[in-house]
């Protein structure tokens, strides 16, 4: 059955309504007649009232009430003119009532005007002014209540008249005022205010007004009012919009127009009340997007989509909002649902969302599904892009094959297809496709080249050569390149005749084309020979002579280069030819050719003035002649023309390096960004850093140079020098061996007796000999030098060729006589020679004045290592330490020099305790000392206490009270260039006696290997035996001689005379003599460890004066013979062995912690015939940092002054103030 249709009205209500309409129509005519009669009577009454009011006003014109009453009647009778005359006397009255009726009079007057009346504008302006006056005194435009004298009815009338006058802003203010006064109708007035605000162009105020109207809504009001009686409420709710929802919708629409952030808050409130209102949700989403609140928009879009999960528009909007919010993962689900129904439209969007959310495989799967189910070139292309980015060559191949099957591949995609096939190991398939496209005429020139490359790659050289031959016929391809490649492939197939056969066979052009083929193939000799043949038949063109010039440069034929350069200069004024010839002459070490070309250029310098290359070559010439200042001047002229030229920058660094200029560090930093483009500049920067001692950066730049083109032997040697200076000798040795291996074949072939050595080859021989000498040894190096000596131009005028290299070699071989002789000859002849040779000669001759003069000249180009050597020679320890520390801080390994200098210039504080046994006497020493040393002078203050235990001494001493000694000593040291002197003066006091003591020592270096020593002691405690230690002091005078013929050997001779005095009255006791000779040899001597062998012989004798002084005799007793107080004469011959790592307790640590030293010696003692021996062990370690804690223990039996056993043990701590 059909469902019964619902009726809008019940049948009985419909019949009642029809009956009512009939009754109204029946009674309409009589009613109209009665109304007409009433109107006529009212008109007569109004006229009578007007006459009466006018008569009363004429009788009392001063009364305002009568005048106002007449004006009201006139206005009611539609007589605005008469009312205006009546109210004219009250025009300036401020009474609100009068002002209102004046406003009414002007309103009627305007309405009574005919269209186009000339007074219309004036009256309207006056009317608006009246409106504004009332607007002002009534407070309509304020936030508070309006003046109560203006009734709600009049305020309502004003609002509607403002609208009539097209002033919606003021009308809206009136409606806002009505809403504040009339709370019962607040919803209505705010709703009207919203409409007026919209008319006034203020959507933000309109949105606020409608929102306040919504807040003031009647929650229980019906949607239709009285129509609820006839229309079901449920049906009304579905078909008719309620006023409160309407103002909510209007508020959101206005907020959307104003892009108001406040609208978001309104939307949240509305949606709390209407949570499932799709229209409001749509407006809210648009509003959130308009104010860029995408997160809120996403939340509402989710709610809207939940109302109808299958609505495609809502799904699409949700996806779009999610993408806008930067949350592509939330857009994937709705796009998947859309894609399920319409993949053609939504697959690309879904793939992008998946890719942006990190699901690249899913995106590719989506695109692949689209491409396989619906042929889509865009999907395949996007899939290719994503697959190639993800290195998925298989999927990219499938997509490209689909495009290829549909014949939709572009030129770029064809290249991608070929690359993918080749990457997947199927170059044959790539070749097949390329050939098919070639047959179809779709192959670009680049792909034709790719076809030739793949054919060569797969071994089809003949087909590749044919492809290059076809490319030679292509009008837009480089024919020279095609011919070069074709010839290369023919040569690879050993078809040299065929390579020449591709050229025209005409007689004059055969050589020309052959030369061009040689030029394209890089065969310089072929080019030279062909052009020489051609030159016998015709004059060479400008390009041909230029090619011949470049071929001669490549072949290294400096003479031919000079000839061609001069010819091109004379014919074409070709400055580049002169520069190329100049450069070639310098590379081939032909200074004579370079000078001739430079002279030719200087005859007409104007064409070269704007050539940076010219100034660079001039600077290079000056650098070779050791004129760095002139070179720097030329370079800076070139840099003004080409500030970023790497070769000029390199020349500037070389010049500054030779001058040791203070700008060098700054220029090195400026050149660093350009160095990556030039190996020459990279090497210059590395050499610059090496010259200032910054070997860490030098190594970095040398490594960069090595990472570029294959480094030559020169670069390897420079890198080796940098590593050697920075403490990596092993790496340096490997690099030097590698360089020598590169040089050896070429250098050996040049030494063939049948081969003539020119200057260039002689220079290379000397360089190779200098680099190889440390590796091959002195004797092979000397033989090599002798084979070259007779052919070396030792007195050449070039500062960088054979003469100076020979000086370097002689210094390296240690042939000082020949070295000094050659330097003197060059010096007397005024030939340019680097300054460091003069310094080396001065150091060898100990010419301190010359050394000091050179070191004091800051402009002299000396390397930091040279200045350090000079300062060490002059014993300028402070300057030497500064040079060493600065160089070490920049990366050069100067630890050995720093330690040596710190040992010579002690800066330390120390404290120690020692236990010692001399025979039967025990001693305990406690001492603290502080030592400071300057450039020449040093001082030390020592304070100590010595405890003596004589209980075991036999025979016992009577009346002896020497139990403790206290000692204070002040020492000063002076260090000269060849000598050092130390003087110590102190005081020793005890309960028994007090006395002064002194020591004086002096060392003088006769040569670098031979030195003498002198020492004098006064009133020092005797250590001959236990009794003399308690009773006597010694005055000693000694001399010594030290000779170190090699670094491993040392011979020492010592002689000493001693005079003994009793320590109480200083009477003489006797005398003694001591002689010692020793030879030490280092069996092993490394950087940190040493194993030494020592052979020694000593002789000591002591003689008493005769009678003992009474003071000593009383203490010894009457039965003691004077001879018993002294030791017997004795000689010792022995052998010792020492093993050490550093020297614990030294003035400065020689090696890192821990340090230790073990000494063992033994021998034979005469005349007793007994064996003698000694052993000692010292251990030192760092505790906190710049300090040392050392422990020493030793025993000696018979190797000293007597045959007794001597023990000692000590613990010392010292802190170093130096570096």
DAHUUR-V590198 format. One line per field, one symbol per residue. ss: DSSP state (@ for helix, = for strand, . for the rest). burial: 1 if it has 24 or more other ideal C-beta (glycine too) atoms within 12 Angstrom, else 0. A space follows every 10 residues. Layout:
ss->???
burial->???
//
This chain:
ss->.......... @@@@@@@@@@ @@@@@@.@@@ @@@@@@@@@@ @@@@@@@@@@ @@@@@@@@@. ...@@@@@@@ @@@@@@...@ @@@@@@@@@@ .....@@@@@ @@@@@@@@@@ @@.......@ @@@@@@@@@@ @@@@@@@... .......... .@@@@@@@@@ @@@@...@@@ @@@@@@@@@@ @.@@@@@@@@ @@@@@@@@@. ..@@@@@@@@ @@@@@..... ....@@@@@. ..@@@@@@@. ..@@@@@@@@ @@@@@@@@.. .@@@@@@@@@ @@@....@@@ @@@@@@@@@@ ...@@@@@@@ @@@@@@@... .@@@@@@@@@ @@@@...@@@ @@@@@@@@@@ @.@@@@@@@@ @@@@@@...@ @@@@@@@@@@ @@@...@@@@ @@@@@@@@@. ..@@@@@@@@ @@@@@..... @@@@@@@@@@ @@@...@@@@ @@@@@@@@@. ....@@@@@@ @@@@@@@... @@@@@@@@@@ @@@.....@@ @@@@@@@@@@ @@...@@@@@ @.....@@@@ @@@@@@@@@@ @..@@@@@@@ @@@@@..... .@@@@@@@@@ @@@@@..@@@ @@@@@@@@@@ @@..@@@@@@ @@@@@@@... @@@@@@@@@@ @@@.@@@@.. .@@@@@@@@@ @@@@...@@@ @@@@@@@@@@ @....@@@@@ @@@@@@@@@. ...@@@@@@@ @@@@@...@@ @@@@@@@@@@ @...@@@@@@ @@@@@@@... ..@@@@@@@@ @@@@@...@@ @@@@@@@@@@ @@@@@@@@@@ ........@@ @@@@@@@@@@ @@@@@@.@@@ @@@@@@@@@. .......... .@@@@@@@@@ @@@..@@@@@ @@@@@@@@.. ....@@@@@@ @@@@...@@@ @@@@@..... ...@@@@@@@ @@@...@@@@ @@@@@@@@@. ....@@@@@@ @@@@...=== ========.. ========== ===...==== =========. .......... ...======= =====...== ========== ...======= =====....= ========== =....@@@@@ @========= ===.....== ========== ==.....=== ========== =====...== ========== ====.....@ @@@@@@.... .@@@@....= ========== =......... ....====== ======...= ========== =.....==== =======... ....====== ======...
burial->0000000000 0000000000 0000000000 0000000000 0000000001 0011001000 0000011111 1111111011 0111011001 0000011111 1111111111 0000000000 0011001101 1111100101 0000011001 0101110110 1110101111 1111111111 1100011111 1111111111 0111111111 1111111000 0010000000 1000000000 0111111111 1111111101 0111111111 1001001111 1111111111 1011011111 1111101000 0001111111 1111101101 1111111110 0010011111 1111111011 0111111111 1000011011 1111111100 0110111111 1111000010 0011111111 1100001011 1011101100 0011101111 1111110000 1011111111 1100001000 0111111111 1000000011 0110000000 1111111111 1011011101 1111100001 0001111111 1111101101 1111111110 0001111111 1111111111 1011111101 1000000100 1111111111 1111111101 1101111110 0100111111 1111111111 1001101100 1101100111 1111111111 1111111111 1111110000 1111111111 1111110000 1100110111 0111001001 1000001011 1111111111 1111110000 1001100110 1111110111 1111111111 1110100111 0110010000 1111111111 1111000001 1001100001 1111111111 1111111111 1111111101 1111101111 1111111111 1111111111 1111111111 1010100111 0111110101 0010001001 0100111111 1110101001 1111110101 0110101111 1110100000 1111111111 1111111111 1111111111 1110000001 1111111111 1111000111 1111111111 1000000001 1111111111 1101000110 1110110001 0100111101 1111111111 1111111111 1000111111 1110100000 0111111111 1000001111 1111111111 1111111111 111111011
//
